[in-house]
Amino acid sequence: MTVGPLSARVATLCDEIIARVGPDVAGQVQHVRERLAEPLRVAIAGRLKAGKSTLVNALIGRRVAPTAVGECTRVVTRFRYGPADRVDVVRRDGTRSSMPLGDDGMIPQRLGVPAGRVAYVDVTLTSEKLRDLTVVDTPGLASTDTRLSARAAAELSETTAPFDAGIDADSASEVAAAEAVVYVFTQAVRADDVQALEAFRAASARLASSPINALGVFGKVDTLVGGAADPWPVAAPLAEQQAALLARTVSEVVPVVGLLAETGEAGRLTAADCAALKELAALPAGQLQVLLASVDLFRSRPAPVSAERRERLLGLLDLYGVGFALAQVAAEPQLGTGELVRRLVAASGFPRLRHTLEQTLRWRADAIKAGWALSRLERLAGHTGDRRDRETLRDATERLLREPAYHRLRLLEVAQRVATGKVELPVAWEQELTRLATSDDARWVLRRPQAGADELAAAAVEAANRWRVYAVAGAGPAQSRVAQVAHRGFHLLAQAIREEATRRTGQEAGR
């Protein structure tokens, strides 16, 4: 993985600190430095049976994470890239035991270690999709308990994450170490869904869960309507309502049919499945309508395709997916398996989620990881007993944050505080601050898509002046601190616009 410029500078800072502090602190700083070279770590969170593991499989491009409740779904599982497929059960004492994937290509349901002794399951896969993204599949909130466990609540300020009482602190701390979160829920956002996201934020520091690095996924939208009916006319407005409820905690809510996404992305639909769908599509319209009226009728009614094959189709597509696929092959009888899979993935809503992840998480990965590392260094400084080590850590981080390039981290920090409601700003100001913190595209930040360099630079200066006036007149102390950070951010943006224009002019003159 290519390390971004912000993370690279923090890594250099870590090297400088390690040379100047005692061995205990040096070891902890070395751990932070090593994490900077790793891919962005994204936790998939939500309640039991929300469809988290199905989404994980779609993101990985392989059906590896078991979707049925079992031993391995009760612990955190980390999926990362490796030269060979391998499953390691990591015990709470740090020891490991290895096992192969099952004959079905999935993590074995039985881990061979009592659940209470398991810290997490470490899975390495050869999937290219994991080269720059590590996915952490988490146990779910208890489906029958609307409260966070007392244990989690008691330890929340340090390392635990919002999961039920059966999850040990080591597993919870693995989740809290993620730099970003995708939160999966179904149909209705419950009070403890919001509470869980709040808890995830509290478990870490500078860039914890917020609209800066958290997404919501409205999963299983095909269950909103009966039979094979199209769920999207209902799913789209419902997702918008959910996004409004979670506006302080996630940047967007994306509706997804998780099963279709998993089947398509993991390449599970075969040519034989496609042939079976074509046989069914050739049935008279009335007979086909009865088959698609319910799952029970699809299983039990006489049909030219065996009951076993129909059961497999339900397992791959569920009734909505079957109905969608039948409509596609009925309209185009020569449709190939590959093209049908592409259409199924499109119908799942997964491409939008993938695009959103690219835009909101991977694009910001460098800043998110650098911010995470600095927060860990600041926390380490607060917990270090040695005065000289503490001063070394604090001086180093403060010096780095004074560098112009690292003002982006200050922007992300204050944008997070505003987005989560800790500091209140007028809506338009909040939106402008978020754009400035999360993008380096001056035209998008300033909402001038056709503007040239001179106009953009002038607009950035004008915005900087507005924030300066707000900081000294009409803002409270907390708002004033935010405004001062935004003021400098817009001045730095204006400077970057001018420097880029000068560079381009020089290049053109040299041709």
N, C-alpha and C positions, 0 to 999 in steps of 0.2 A: 504493500500500500504506500502511495506517495504521501509524505507528511506535508501539510500545508505550511505556509510561512509563519503563521502565528504559533502553531504548535512547535515548529522547528526552533523558534526563538525561546519558547518556554523550556524546550529540551536542553538548549544551551544554558539557560538559567539554572536548570536542575544540576547540570554538570558543575557549574560554578559553586552552587551551594554545597554539593557533596564534598568538594575539596576543602570546605571551610567549617564543617560541622562534625560533631561526634559520630561514632559508628551507628548508634541506634537511629538517630535522625537521618543519617545518610542512607541507611537501608530503606527507610520509608520514602525518602525522596527518590531513590532509585526505582522504587515500584511505580511512582507517579510518572517518572520518565519513560519507563517501559510501556506504560499504558498509552502514551502519546503516539507510539509507533503502531499501535493496534488499530484495526478498523473501528469505526463508530459502533458503539454498542447500543442496541435498541431493545428495550423490554416490551414484550407483548403482554398486556395486563387486562384483567377483567374478571367477572365472576365465573363460577363453574358452569360449564356447558354453554358458554357464550360463543364458542367457535374460535377460540384463540389458537389451538393447535392446527386447525384446518387452515387458518390464515398463515401460520408459520410455514406450513408445507407449501403453500402457494408462493410465499416469498422466497423460500429456498429452491423451489422448482423440483422438489422430490417429496414423496409421501414417506416421511421418516418419523415425524412426531405422532404418537398414538393419539387418536381422538376419543377413544373410549376411556372412561375413568378407570384407573388402575394404579399400581404402585408407582410407576414412573411419572404419572401425571400429578403426583402429590409433592414433587420436589422441583426446584428450578432446573431447567435444562438449557445449556448454552450451546448454540450451534455456531461453529466457526470453520473457516477454510483450513484444510490440511491436505497433505500429499496422499493420504489414504483414508478410507472410511474407518472410523474407530469410535467406540463408546467407552469412556472412562467414568466410573463411579468414584467421585471424590468424597472421602469421608471427612467428618468434622475434625479429625486429628491430622488431616493433610495427606494421608495415604490414599493410594489409588488402586483400583482393580479394573482390569480391562475385559471387555467382552465384544464379540462381533455383533453386527446388526442381525436381526432375525431373518429367517428364510423369506419373509415377506418384505424385506428391506427396511423394516421399522425397528425402533428401539425395543428391546425385549420388555414385556410387561413386568417380569420378575427381575429385580436388580441384583439379587443375591446378597444384599446387605440390608439389615433392618432400617426402616425408613428414618428412625430417630438418629441414626448414625451417619446419614447421608447429608453432606453439605450441598452438593449440586451434581448434576450429570453433565460431563463435558464431552460433546460430540463433535468430532472433526469430520468434514465431508469434502469431497473433491468438487463440489458445486461451485461453478464460477461466480454465481450470484453472491457468494459469501466472501469473495476476495476483499471487498471494501465495506462489508456490513456484517457484524456479528449479531445474531438474533437470540434473544433470551426469552424462552417460553416459561411463563410463570404459572404456579398453581393459582386457582381462582379463589375469589371471595366465597365464603360459605353461602350456598344458595338459599339456606333457610335462616340465616342469621343476618340481620340488618345492621349489626353493630360490629365495629372493629374489635378484635380480641383485646382483652385487658392487657395481655402480654405485649401485643404490638403497640398499643397506646402508651404503655409505660416506657417502652424503649424507642419510641418513634423519633425523638429528637436526635438520636445518634445514628443507628444503622438500619433499623427495621423498615420494612415496606408493608403496605396495607393488605395483609392476607390473613386467612383464618388461623385459629389457634393451633392447627396441626402443623404449621410451617415453622421450622426452627430458625433461630436468629442468624445462623450462618447462611442459610438459603436466602433469607430476607436481605442480608447485607449484599449478596451477589446482585440482587435486583436493584438495590439502592445505588450500586456502582455504575449502572447504566447511564449514559449521557442523554438518552431520549426515551420517550415512551409512546407506544400506540395502544390506546385504550379501547377495548372491544366491548360493546354492549348490544342488547337486542330490544327492539320495539320501544321500551320506555326507559328513560334515565331515572334510576332510583336514587334515593337520598344517599345511600352508601356508595353508589358509583362516584358521585361528586366528592364524597368524603374520602374515598380511596385515592382519588387524584390529588386531593389536598395533602393526604398523608405522604404520597410519593414525593411531592414537592418539599415537604418538611424533612424528609429523610436525607436530603443533601443540601448544598448551599447555592452558590452563585447561579448556576444554570440548571436548576431542577425543573420539574414538570411545570410548564407554563405554555401559553400560546407560541412561545418562541421555539420550543422543541417537543411539543406534544400534539398528537393527532387523535381524533376520535374515529372509530370505525363502527358504523351501524351495520352489524352483521345479520346474516340469515334473513335478508329482506324478502326472500321468496316465501317466507312463512306468514307474511302479512295478509295475504289473500288466499282463498281456497283453491284447491285443484291446481290446474296448470295456468291459471290466469296471470296476466302481466302485473307484477307488483310495483313497477316503477312509477306509475302515476300517484301511488300512495307513498312510496318510499322517499321520493325526492322532497316533497314538502315536509314530511316528518323529520327527515335529516336536517332540514333548515331549522325546524323548531328545536331539535336537540342541540344544534350548534349554538343557538341563542342561549339555551340553558347552561351550556358549558363554555360560554364565550371567554370567561376568565381563566380557563384551564387548558383548552385545546385550540389550535389555530383553525381547525376545520373538522367537520364531520362528514365522512365519506361513506355512502351506502354501498354494500357489497353483498353479493350472493357467494358466500365463502366456498361452498361445495363445488360450484361451477369453476371458481378460480383455481381451487386445488386440483380438480380433475384436468383442467386444461393446461395449467402451468407444469404439472407433474407428468404430463403425457400419458394419462391413464386410459384414455378412450382409444380403443383398438379398431382396426379395420373390421373385425368381426362384430364389434358393437355398432359400427356405422352401418354395416350390412343389415343387422337386426332392425335398426331404426328405419331403414328404407323399406323393409318388409312391412313394418307396422304402418308406415306412411301410405302404403298402397291400399290400405283397408278403406272401405266405404266411409264417408264422412260421419254418418250417424253412428256406426260402430266405433269409430275412433273417438268420437265425442264421449261416448259412454266409458270407454277405457280411461280417458283422461279426467273423468269426473272426480275420482278419488284414488288414493293409493291402494285401498283395498280392492277396488274394481280393476285397477291396472294389474294387480297381482292375480286376481281370481278369474276374470272373464276369459272365455275361449279366445285364442289368438294364434296366428301362425308362428309366433316366436315362443320358445319354451318359457316356462315359469321361472326357471333358473336364470335364463338370460334377462328376463324382465326384472328380476330381483337385482341382478347386477346393474342394470341401467338405473334403477332407482338409487342404488348405493353410490353411483357415479354422479348422477344428475338431479336426483329427486324429481318430483312430478313437474315442477315448473321447467326444469332443464330438459326433461323428456319432451314436453309439449313444444318448447322452443326449437329443439333439434328436429322434431318431426315436421314442424312448419317449414324449416329450412330445406330439408331434403325433399319434402313434397313439392316445393316451389322449384327446386333444382335437383332432379333425380340423379344427375351425374356428379353431384357435389362430392369432392374428395374428403377423406378423413382429416387431413391437415387443415383445409379451409373451414371445415365444420368446427374443429377445435378452436380456430382463431375466432370464429363468430361466437362460440360459447364463452370464451374468455371476455370478449367485448361485452356480451350480455350480462356478465357477472359484475361489471363495474370495476373490476380489478385494475384495468389500465389507468383509470383516474387515480386510484390509490397509489399505484406505482409512480405515476407522474408527480403526485403530491409529495410522496416521500423524497423523490429526487429534488423537488423544488424547496421543500421546507426542512429536510433533515440533511441529506447528503451535501447540498449546496452549502449549508451552514456548518458542516462537520468540523472544519478547521477551527472556527470560532467557538463552537460548542465544546470541542475537546480542550482547546486552550483555556477556556473559561472554567471547565471542570478541573483541570490540573491546578490552576491558580487557586480555586476554592479549596482544594485539598492542601495546598501549601499554606494557605491562610489558616485553615483549621489546625494543621500540624503546629503552626506557630502558637496558636492559642492553647495547645495542650502540652507543649514542650516545657519541661521543668527547668532546663538549663537556660539561664538568662542570655548568654552569648549566642547560643543556637537560635533562641527566639528572636533576638535582634537581627541576626543574619538573615533569617527567613523573611521577616517583615521588611527589612531594608531592600532586599532583592525584589520582592513582589511589588513594592511601592515604586521602585525605580523603573521597573518594566512598564507599569501602568502609566507612567508619565510619557512614554514614547508615543508619538502620534499614531503609529500603526495600531497600537493597543487600545486606542480610544474606542475602537469597535466593541471591546469587551465591556467598557463602561456603559456604552450605549445599550448593549444587550442586557446588562444588569438593571439599568433604570427602566428600560422598556418592560422587563419582566415584572418589576415592582408595580408599574402602572397597569400592565395587563392583568395582573392578579388582584388588583384593587387595593393594594397596600398604599399606593399614592393615587389620588384621584385627579384626573385632568379632564377638560372638555373633550368630547368625543373626537372632534376634528384634530385636536392637538395630539391625542393619543394615537390616532391613526397615522399621522405624519411621523411621529416618533418611531412607531413600529416599522414603517417603511424605511426610515433612515437606519435603524438598527439591523435590519435583516436583508438589506440589498446594497450592492455597490453600483447599481444601474441608476445613474443620476436622473435620467428621463423618467423612470418609474417613480423614484423617490419624490421628485418635484412635480410629478403629474404633467409633464410637458413632453409628450412622446415625439414631437416633430422639431423640438428646439435645437438650435446650434449651440456651440460651446460658449459663446459670449452670453447668450440669453440664459443658458443653464447656470453659468457662474454668477450672473447677476441675481438670478432667482435664489441660489443657495445663500448668497450674502444677505438678501432680503429676509430669508427665513431665519438666518442666524440673528439678525437684528430684532426680529419679532420675538424670538425666544429670550434674547437678552432683556428686552423691555419687560416681558412677562416675568422674568426672574427678579427684577427689582421693583416692579409695581404690580400689585394685584395677586401675587402668589404667596402662599404660606411657606414656611421653612422647608417642608418636604418637597413641595412643588418647585421651589426656587432651586434646590439642588439638582433636581431632574432637568430643569430648564437650562441651567448652566452647562450641564453635560451636552444637551442638545445644541446649545449655542456653539460650543466648540466643534461638535460634530459637523454642523453645517459649514462652518468656516473651513474645516479640513476638507469637506466635500468640494467647496469652491476651489480650494488650492489644487486638489487632485484633477478637477476639470481643466483648469488652466495648464497644468503640467502635461496632461494628456494631449491637449490642443497644440502646445509647443512642440511636443515630441513628434506628432503627426506632421506638423508644418516642416520640421527639420527633415523628416523622411522624404516628404514630397520634393523638397528643394534638392535633396541629394540624388534624385532620380534623373 
